[in-house]
Amino acid sequence: MNITELMADPTAAAIYASLGLHVPPATLADNYLQAKLSGNTSECLALEYFLRELARSHFHVPEVLTALASMEKHKAMRKPGTGGSKMLREIGEQIRADYDAGRFINIYGEGPDRIRFTIGRLNVTCSRMPGAVELVACKYERGIGKSRSARYGTALA
């Protein structure tokens, strides 16, 4: 990736110009994930270039390297579809609705930024970042999950 790709897209160039060092690297990686899941290629391009530049100048900061690795992992990922069963799509919609309404439990034993959603008898745990919540919801909508019921579309009860 080079600067000419970034400057060829005016939206990406504007987003890149608005980014600054005051934004935590973990937030930048999460914003990349959100942009990837929503299909916003301009924002993905700007955030990718910014994270790479940040890593070049701050290669000694572990948070920056972690954010770059996270962005690379999300870049390699395909956007999840919605091919899951109706029950799993409803779980994904419920996760989004609960996050927007603030109906989740903070989990301090597993880390300071972990949350849990309870949907019926199902407990779903993820990071407390909008991109992570969106990724979990997309995985359930696609039919991919940690539980056997998520993988095979069987009833949760």
N, C-alpha and C positions, 0 to 999 in steps of 0.2 A: 504494500500500500504506500502511495506517495501523496504529496500535497496536491498534485494536479487532479487526482481523483476527487479529493475533498473540495477543491475550488471549482470544479466543473459542476457541482451540485450547489446552487445558491442557498437552498434551505439548510444543507449540511454545513456550509460555510458560516451561515448566520448562527446556527446552534453552537458550532465550535468557538466562534468569537464570544459567545455569551458565557462559556464555561470558564471557571476560575479555580485557583488553588484552594479556595475556601470550602469547596465541596469535598466531603470525605470520600476516599477511594471506594469504600464499600457501597456508598450511595451511587457512585458512577457506574459500578458493575451492576447494581440492581436496576438502575435506569436503562442500561443496555439490555438487560433481560426483558424489561417491560416493553421497550421499543421493538425488540425481536419478536415477542409474542403478539404485539399489535400490528406487526408488518411495516413499521416505520423505518424504511431503509436509510433515509437521510439522517435520522437521529442515530441510528446504529453506526453509520459511517463516521459521524462527528465524534461520538463517544469512543469508538475504537481508536481513532487517530489520537484523541486527547489522552486516553489511557496509555497508549504506546509512548507518546511524548513524555508523559509523566513518569513512566517507568525508566525511560532513558536518563532523565535528570535526577530521579530519586530512587535509583536501583538498590540503595542500601536500606530503604524503609520497607519492613515486612508487609505492612498493610497495602502498599502499592503493588507489590509482587503478588499478593493474594488476590487483589482485585483484577489484575491482569490475567492471572490464571483462571479466575472465574469467568471473565469475559471471553477468553479463548474457549472454555468449555461450552459456554452458551452460544458462541459463534458456530461451533461444530454441530450443534443440535438443530434438528429440523423443527419447524413449527408444528406443535401437536394439532391434530385434527379433532373432529367431533364424532368419531365413529363408534363411541361406546354405546351401551344400552341406555334406554331412557332413564333407568334408575341411577346410573352413574352420571349422566348429564345433570340430573337433578341434584346430585351430591355436589358437583362442581358449582352449580348455580347457588346452592345453599352456602357453600364456603365463601363465595364472593359476597353474598348478602350479609352473612355474619361478620365478615371482616369490615365491610362498609358501616355496619351498625355498631361495631365494637363489641360484638358478642363472642368473645374468646377468652381463654384463661392464659395468663402469663405463667410460664414455667420457669422457675428459677433454678431448679436442680439440674437441668440439662444445659443451662447457659443463660445469660442475661437477656438475650433477644430471641427466645423461643416462645411460641404460642401454641395452644391446642384448641381445636374446634371439636365440639361434640355434636354429632348429627345422628340422632337415634341412639344406637348402641356403638356407633363407629367413632373412634377418636382419631383425629388427623392432626399431626404435629408438623410445624415448619418454622422457618425463621420469621421474625417480625419485620418483614420488608414487603412492600407491595408486589414486587416482582416475584418473590418466593411464593406468596399466596396465589398469585395468578398462575404460576407454573403448576402448583399442586392442583388447582381447579382445572387447568387444561389437561393434566394427566388423568384426572378422574373422568373428564368428558371424553377423552380418547379411549378410556378403558384400561389405562395403565395405572397401577397402584401397588402398594406394598402388600395388601391383603389378597387372599385367594379370591374373595368375592369381587374385588376390583378387577382382577385379571380375567375371571371367567364369567362375570356378570350374574352371579348367583345372588340370592336374597341375603340380606344382612341379618335377618331375624333368626 
